[in-house]
């Protein structure tokens, strides 16, 4: 029975999966995303939150600069080909002697990007996510494990699984 051991705060090697931590430093990225003929108009706020939420889920530092252009309605018409400039940092593993310069530690995780995960993504974001995968995700040191898109007007859905290096947050006791 595992439950009593976990409640008591005791675990065994067989109950806790091994997590490999690697030293890492923060690497800066400056990327211009150009979306083409999205099926609906996105407000600048929507683009900002969706891009931010995806980057956070992939392990980016919380402070980043996201600047959407040509979004919402412009000149009396809908803007369906917006651009987003993104400046952010992702952790990059260090090896050998350079490990002494580590700013954080990372562990490898499978990150799921689906409608509702993160919460700002909806099923009608299928084409947005397809183009995000082809631009932003393709430019990053991430591996797309699986990608499934069904972007039809009747019912859209998507599912991406990305192998990402996520920073490990130090526990309060460890920081002291």
C-alpha positions as CSV (number, residue, x, y, z in Angstrom):
1,X,0.0,0.0,0.0
2,X,1.5,3.3,-1.1
3,X,-0.8,5.7,0.5
4,X,0.3,5.3,4.2
5,X,4.0,5.7,3.2
6,X,3.2,8.9,1.2
7,X,1.0,10.4,4.0
8,X,3.7,9.7,6.5
9,X,6.2,11.5,4.2
10,X,8.2,8.4,3.5
11,X,8.9,7.2,0.0
12,X,10.9,4.4,-1.5
13,X,13.0,4.3,-4.6
14,X,10.3,2.3,-6.4
15,X,7.6,5.0,-5.7
16,X,9.5,8.1,-6.9
17,X,10.4,8.4,-10.6
18,X,14.1,9.4,-11.1
19,X,14.5,13.0,-12.3
20,X,17.8,13.9,-13.9
21,X,18.8,17.5,-13.1
22,X,21.2,19.3,-15.4
23,X,22.9,22.6,-14.8
24,X,21.7,25.3,-17.2
25,X,21.9,29.0,-18.1
26,X,19.3,31.3,-19.6
27,X,19.5,31.8,-23.3
28,X,17.8,34.8,-24.9
29,X,15.6,34.7,-28.0
30,X,14.2,37.4,-30.2
31,X,11.7,36.0,-32.6
32,X,9.2,37.6,-35.0
33,X,6.1,35.5,-35.6
34,X,4.2,36.2,-38.8
35,X,0.8,34.5,-38.9
36,X,-0.9,34.2,-42.3
37,X,-4.7,34.2,-43.0
38,X,-5.9,32.9,-39.6
39,X,-9.5,31.8,-39.8
40,X,-10.6,34.4,-37.3
41,X,-9.4,37.8,-36.0
42,X,-7.4,37.8,-32.7
43,X,-7.2,40.8,-30.5
44,X,-3.8,42.0,-29.5
45,X,-4.6,41.0,-25.9
46,X,-5.5,37.4,-27.0
47,X,-2.3,37.0,-29.0
48,X,-0.3,38.3,-26.0
49,X,-1.8,35.9,-23.6
50,X,-1.7,32.9,-25.9
51,X,2.0,33.4,-26.8
52,X,2.9,34.1,-23.2
53,X,1.1,31.1,-21.8
54,X,2.6,28.7,-24.4
55,X,6.1,30.0,-23.6
56,X,5.6,29.7,-19.8
57,X,4.4,26.2,-20.3
58,X,7.6,25.4,-22.3
59,X,9.8,26.7,-19.4
60,X,10.5,30.3,-20.4
61,X,11.3,32.9,-17.8
62,X,8.2,34.8,-16.5
63,X,9.5,38.2,-17.7
64,X,9.4,38.5,-21.4
65,X,8.4,41.2,-24.0
66,X,5.5,40.3,-26.3
67,X,4.5,42.9,-28.9
68,X,1.6,42.1,-31.2
69,X,1.1,44.0,-34.5
70,X,-1.7,44.2,-37.0
71,X,-4.2,42.5,-34.7
72,X,-7.9,43.0,-34.1
73,X,-9.7,45.3,-36.5
74,X,-7.8,47.8,-38.5
75,X,-8.9,50.3,-41.2
76,X,-12.5,49.0,-40.9
77,X,-11.6,45.4,-41.7
78,X,-10.4,42.4,-39.8
79,X,-6.7,41.7,-39.4
80,X,-6.2,38.0,-40.0
81,X,-2.4,38.1,-40.6
82,X,-1.0,39.5,-37.4
83,X,2.6,39.5,-36.3
84,X,4.0,39.1,-32.8
85,X,7.6,40.1,-31.8
86,X,8.7,38.0,-28.8
87,X,11.8,38.5,-26.6
88,X,12.2,35.8,-24.0
89,X,14.6,33.4,-22.3
90,X,14.7,29.6,-22.1
91,X,17.1,27.4,-20.1
92,X,19.9,25.8,-22.0
93,X,21.8,22.9,-20.4
94,X,25.5,23.3,-19.8
95,X,28.1,20.6,-20.0
96,X,31.6,20.0,-18.8
97,X,33.5,22.8,-17.1
98,X,30.9,25.4,-18.2
99,X,28.5,23.8,-15.7
100,X,30.0,25.9,-12.9
101,X,28.3,29.0,-14.5
102,X,24.9,27.5,-14.1
103,X,22.1,29.9,-13.3
104,X,19.4,27.2,-12.8
105,X,18.8,23.5,-13.2
106,X,16.6,21.8,-15.7
107,X,14.9,18.4,-16.1
108,X,13.4,16.9,-19.3
109,X,9.5,16.8,-19.4
110,X,6.9,16.1,-22.0
111,X,4.7,19.2,-22.3
112,X,1.2,18.9,-23.7
113,X,-0.3,21.8,-25.6
114,X,-4.1,21.2,-26.2
115,X,-7.3,23.1,-25.9
116,X,-7.4,24.2,-22.3
117,X,-3.7,23.5,-21.6
118,X,-2.7,26.2,-21.1
119,X,-6.1,27.6,-20.2
120,X,-5.9,30.5,-22.8
121,X,-5.9,28.0,-25.7
122,X,-9.3,27.0,-27.2
123,X,-10.2,24.4,-29.8
124,X,-10.7,27.2,-32.4
125,X,-7.0,28.1,-32.0
126,X,-6.1,25.1,-34.2
127,X,-4.6,27.0,-37.1
128,X,-3.0,29.5,-34.7
129,X,-1.2,26.6,-33.0
130,X,-0.3,24.9,-36.3
131,X,1.4,28.1,-37.5
132,X,3.0,28.6,-34.0
133,X,4.5,25.1,-34.3
134,X,5.9,25.9,-37.8
135,X,7.4,29.2,-36.7
136,X,8.2,29.6,-33.0
137,X,8.5,25.9,-31.9
138,X,10.6,25.1,-35.0
139,X,13.1,27.8,-34.1
140,X,13.6,26.6,-30.5
141,X,15.8,23.7,-29.2
142,X,12.7,21.6,-28.5
143,X,11.7,18.3,-29.9
144,X,8.1,17.9,-31.1
145,X,7.2,14.4,-30.0
146,X,3.7,14.4,-31.6
147,X,1.6,16.9,-33.5
148,X,-2.0,16.4,-34.5
149,X,-4.2,19.1,-36.1
150,X,-7.7,18.9,-37.3
151,X,-8.5,22.5,-38.3
152,X,-11.9,22.3,-40.0
153,X,-14.7,24.8,-39.6
154,X,-17.1,22.2,-38.2
155,X,-14.9,21.3,-35.3
156,X,-11.3,22.0,-34.7
157,X,-8.9,20.3,-32.4
158,X,-5.1,20.0,-31.9
159,X,-2.7,18.2,-29.7
160,X,1.1,18.8,-29.4
161,X,3.5,17.0,-27.2
162,X,6.8,18.8,-26.9
163,X,10.0,17.5,-25.1
164,X,11.1,20.5,-23.2
165,X,13.7,21.3,-20.5
166,X,11.9,22.9,-17.7
167,X,13.6,24.9,-15.0
168,X,13.5,23.3,-11.5
169,X,12.2,25.7,-8.9
170,X,14.2,25.5,-5.6
171,X,12.1,24.7,-2.6
172,X,11.9,27.3,0.2
173,X,14.0,25.1,2.5
174,X,16.7,24.7,-0.2
175,X,16.9,28.4,-0.9
176,X,17.6,29.2,2.8
